Amino acid sequence: MRRRLTFCPLRILKPVATLSFKATGLWNRAYSEFINPIVRKNEFAINGLDATSAGFTILHLSDLHLDLDTRLTGVIYERIKYLKYDIAVITGDFNNFTIHSDGLALREMKKIMPAFEQAPIFGVLGNHDSLRDVHVMEKM
């Protein structure tokens, strides 16, 4: 019989990494990079694409890891709420901790959802996410 893991080693790694960054003097730089996500606009042409698709805009968010530090949630919301796009896509890792049962990342995602009201949103789970979260995300 397979034993089910209930503990995520990343929960130990977070305080170890934090202490390491602080001990080496890199904490301020690392945290300011983390809490200051960059919104970038990339434009490109796809040969053979129908002309009616010109200007089609995709908002792509990836690797949010919303349970790592909840202060990031408000920053993400503020950065995307005024953006104009045709569809939004979130590609995985809503969670930071692979083994989780607290629902923290999902609660944080729910706070960001009002920023996506202008267009359809699609999501894909990442390697830190669980199939158990899908039903909650679909309701959002």
C-alpha atoms as one frame of an Amber mdcrd trajectory, in Angstrom:
protein
   0.000   0.000   0.000   1.258   3.440  -0.927   1.784   5.862   1.910   0.273
   9.292   1.324   2.510  12.255   2.086   1.074  14.807   4.441   4.160  16.930
   4.878   5.761  19.155   2.277   9.544  19.540   2.542   9.203  23.019   1.020
   7.670  24.156   4.299  11.092  23.635   5.874  12.903  25.119   2.908  11.061
  28.463   3.117  12.452  29.499   6.542  15.876  28.068   5.645  15.951  30.065
   2.400  14.722  33.185   4.201  17.430  32.858   6.851  20.071  32.233   4.173
  19.051  35.313   2.204  19.065  37.427   5.355  22.431  36.042   6.523  24.062
  36.812   3.178  22.547  40.282   2.947  20.510  39.380  -0.127  17.092  39.432
   1.560  16.147  43.028   0.711  17.054  42.594  -2.958  15.344  39.201  -3.248
  12.181  40.359  -1.490  11.920  43.575  -3.501  12.151  41.497  -6.703   9.508
  39.089  -5.400   7.008  41.720  -4.252   7.422  43.827  -7.398   6.232  41.685
 -10.336   6.842  43.184 -13.748   4.109  43.664 -16.332   5.646  43.274 -19.753
   4.033  43.734 -23.150   5.395  41.475 -25.862   4.189  41.867 -29.424   4.861
  39.378 -32.184   3.485  38.332 -35.547   2.450  34.825 -36.475   2.784  34.065
 -40.170  -0.432  32.833 -41.742  -2.675  34.033 -38.903  -6.022  35.410 -39.997
  -6.043  39.228 -40.181  -9.097  39.372 -37.896  -6.859  38.114 -35.083  -4.557
  41.132 -35.334  -4.250  42.853 -31.989  -5.571  39.859 -30.042  -4.173  40.255
 -26.529  -3.485  37.548 -23.960  -2.847  38.320 -20.313  -0.541  35.547 -19.111
   0.248  34.993 -15.435   2.478  32.167 -14.315   3.849  30.693 -11.100   1.911
  32.903  -8.699   2.734  30.799  -5.595   0.063  32.746  -3.706   0.560  30.916
  -0.415   4.204  31.980  -0.164   3.450  35.554   0.961  -0.094  36.925   0.950
   1.167  40.504   0.485   1.762  39.614  -3.161  -1.978  39.170  -3.799  -2.791
  42.882  -3.590   0.203  43.794  -5.729  -0.880  41.408  -8.486  -4.443  42.696
  -8.333  -3.326  46.325  -8.639  -0.982  45.536 -11.545  -3.586  43.767 -13.666
  -6.923  45.413 -12.870  -6.606  48.115 -15.547  -4.992  46.002 -18.263  -6.944
  45.450 -21.480  -6.888  41.959 -22.988  -9.021  39.439 -24.874  -8.373  36.399
 -22.685  -6.448  35.710 -19.486  -4.383  32.586 -18.954  -2.830  31.446 -15.691
  -0.306  28.698 -16.168   0.200  26.817 -13.002   1.648  26.903  -9.576  -1.066
  28.771  -7.758   0.440  27.077  -4.695   3.985  27.156  -3.451   3.723  24.138
  -1.221   3.144  20.918  -3.152   1.373  19.252  -0.262  -1.270  21.617   1.070
  -4.679  21.414   2.610  -5.179  24.895   4.032  -6.681  26.466   0.890  -4.625
  29.628   1.371  -3.615  29.977  -2.287  -7.230  29.520  -3.380  -8.448  32.167
  -0.932  -5.801  34.546  -2.274  -6.753  33.740  -5.882 -10.357  34.582  -5.071
  -9.193  38.093  -4.065  -7.575  38.564  -7.485 -10.551  37.276  -9.508 -12.424
  40.620  -9.748  -9.545  41.913 -11.904 -10.464  39.302 -14.542 -14.086  40.310
 -15.112 -13.526  41.841 -18.566 -12.650  38.645 -20.484 -12.599  34.837 -20.239
  -9.984  33.294 -17.985  -8.328  29.911 -18.416  -6.106  28.098 -15.969  -3.736
  25.168 -15.972  -2.454  23.425 -12.882   1.258  23.369 -12.181   3.419  20.819
 -10.444   2.697  22.427  -7.047  -1.069  22.311  -7.510  -3.583  19.589  -6.693
  -6.536  18.178  -8.605  -8.498  18.677  -5.376  -8.359  22.425  -6.050  -9.966
  22.277  -9.489 -13.594  22.370  -8.335 -12.947  25.491  -6.241 -11.152  27.191
  -9.119 -13.913  26.363 -11.569 -16.448  28.028  -9.278 -14.326  31.175  -9.252
